[in-house]
């Protein structure tokens, strides 16, 4: 046990320092020009969901059932914006300084978690030292590090894209229903931030079929697991993006 801790101590220390720095400085950054838009995006989606379940809509924002909902959510998903809107309304946060700083904190937290999966992703191919060096280079990129606090489109998408790549490779390396579930959830989160996230599941499906054609001993069970991944992917993409609820195919 002591040997395992000692072996992984550099990794633990680097991620601990990274987390400490991020938590310490997350409120030092200003507001980017499109953060207000994303806040409204989440609030409109929240009203839309409340109206579906016959709950009273929040009067201080536009109703989700009107044109504003379609216009505000058809370009970007609400995987990040909707939970932030729920937190803002649940805790009755009316100070703009506070709710934008909360968004910065969670923006960084998602990026931090994605770096753990980035390290695990590198470990699938490289040894511990090279993987750690790769993570350090990634963290120390000035543009990426700064954006990880206030860029709620690109950095959140990058974070979920990394996570989906990791679980996608896990599924390709080992076809199990468990890996299919995690690959589907992570891929759907990436898609529901930006539609470009569909690249990962397309890669999974393509290389799975190539592998099936190359392996003559492939069983029907493998096809079932791939179909399970596709089904779960479609289910979670719709579940996590309320814009798709009323008309999944056309809205997508």
N, C-alpha and C positions, 0 to 999 in steps of 0.2 A: 504493500500500500504506500509506504514512504517512498519507494523507488518510483512508483507511478506519479506521485505528486511532484517529486523532484524532476522527473523526465518532462512533465508538462508545465513546469514552473515558468519558463520564459513566455509561453503562450498565455498563461493565466495573468502574469504580470502586465504584459502588453495590453491585453483586453481590459484589465482593471484600470490601468492608467488612462486608456482611451475613454472608458466610461466616465471616469472621474473628471477628466478635462471637459468632456461634452456636457456633463451635468453642471459643471462650474461656469461654463461660458455661454450656455444656450440662450440666455437672455441678453447677450451683448450685441445681438444682430438686429438690424432694422427690419422694416416690413417691405417685402418685395411688392412690385406693382400689381401682381395678379392674386395676391393673397385674399383681398377683399372679395374678388370674384369667386374664389373657391369656397370662401365662407358662405356666401349666398347660395352657391351650388349645393352645399350640404344642407342648408336650412330649407331650401325649396324641396329637396328630396325628402327631408324629414316631414314636412307638411303633407306631401303626397302620400307617404306611408300612413300617417295619422288619419288622413281622410279615407283611405282604403279600409282601415279598421274602425271606421266611424268614430274617431276621436276628434276632439275640437282642434282645429288648426291654430297655430300661433298667429295672432293678429298682426304682429309687427313685421311679418315677412309675407311675400306673395304666396298664394295658394299653389300647391304642387300640381293641381289638376288642370291648370290652364296652360297657355302657350309658353309661359315663362319656364315651366318645368322641362318641356321638350327642348327649348332653346338652350337651357343652361346645362343639361346633362347629356345631350346627344354627342358631344365631342369627347368628353372625359367621364370616366366612371366616378362613383362616389365612395369607393372603398375607404378612402382616407377622410374625405369631407363629411360623410354622414356620421361616423362615430364622433368626430369633433363637434358636430352640431348637436348630437345627443348629449355630450358632456356639457356643452355650453348651456343648453336649456335645462338639463336635469339639475345642475348646480346653480342655476339662475345667475350666470355670470354676465354682467352688463358692462363691465369695464373693458374697453377694446384692448387696452394694454395687456390685460390678463389673458383674454381668450386668444390673442395672437401669440403670446408667449407659450401658452399651453400647446398650441399647434406646433411651435418651433421645437418644444421638448419632445413631442411624439414623433415629429419628423426625424429628429436625430435618433430617437430610440429605435425606430424601424431600420434606419441606416446602420445603427450599431449591430442589431440582430443579424442583418444581412451580411455583415463582415464576418460573423461567426460562420455562417454558411459558406461564405467565400473561402474561408480557410479550409473548411471541410471539403469544399469542391476541389480545391487545389490538392488536398491530401489524397483524393482519388487517383491522382496522376503523379504527384511529386512527394518527396520525403518531407519530414517535418520542418527542417530548416529552410528549404526553398519555399515551402508553403507560407511560412511565417514572413519571409522576406517579401513575398508577393503581397501579403496583406498590409505590411508596413508601407510599401510603395503606394498601394491603393489608398490607404488612410491619409498619407502625407501629400497627396495631390492637392494643391491649394484650392483649386476650383471646386473639386469634389467635396473637400472637407467643409468649405464655407457653405456650399449649396445644401449640404446635408441638414442644415438648420432651418432653411426658409424656402427651399425649392420643393413645392408640394406636388409638382408634376413629374419632373425629370428624375429627381432623386428617389421619390417613392416608387416610381416605375422601375428604376434601376435596381432598387433593393429587392422588390418582389421578383424581378427578372432573374437576379442571381439565385434567389431561393428556389425558384421554379426550375432553373438549370440544374441545381444540385439534386432535387428530388426526381427530375426527369432522367438524369443519368443513373440514379439509383434504380429507377424503374427499368431502364434499358438493360442494366447489368443484372438485375434480378427481378424477373416478372412475378410479382406477388400482388395480391389484392390490397395489401397494406401499402405497398409502394405506389400502386395505382391510385389509391385514395389521396395520399399526400401529394403526388405529382399533379393530380387533378385540382386539388384545392389551391396549391401554390400557383399553378398556371392560370387558374381562373382569377386569382387576385391580381396577377400581372395584367391580364386582359382587361379586367375591370378598372384598372387605372388608365391604361392606354391600349387601344385595340391592337397595337403592334405586338403586344404580348402573345398573340396567337402564333408567333414564330416558334416558340418552344414546343407546344403540343404538336405542331406540324412536323417538327424535327423528330419528336418521339414516335409519331405514327409512321413517318417515312422509314426511319432506321429499324423500327420493329418489323415492318413488312419486308425490308431487305433481309433482315436476319431470318425471318420465317422462310423466305424463298431459298436462302442459302443453306438452311438446316433441314435436311430431309427427315429428321427424327422429331420435328416439331409436332406437338400435340394440339388437340382441339382446346385443351385447357389454356394454352398460351393465347389463342385467339380470343377466348372468353375474357381473359384478363385485359387484353387490349381493348376489347369492346366495353368492358367495365370502365376503363379509363376514359374512353370517349363519352360514355353516358354520364359518368360523374362530372366530367369537365363541363358538359352542356348544362347539367343541373346547377352546378355551383356558379357558373358564369351568369346564369339568369338570376339565381338567388341573391348574389352579391351586387347586382346592378338593377336597381328598381325601375330604371327606364325601360327595361326589357320585359317587365311583368305583364304589361297589357298586350303587347304584340312582339314576342321574342324574335321572330324571324325578320320581319320588316324593320324593326327598330335596330336590330344588330347590323 
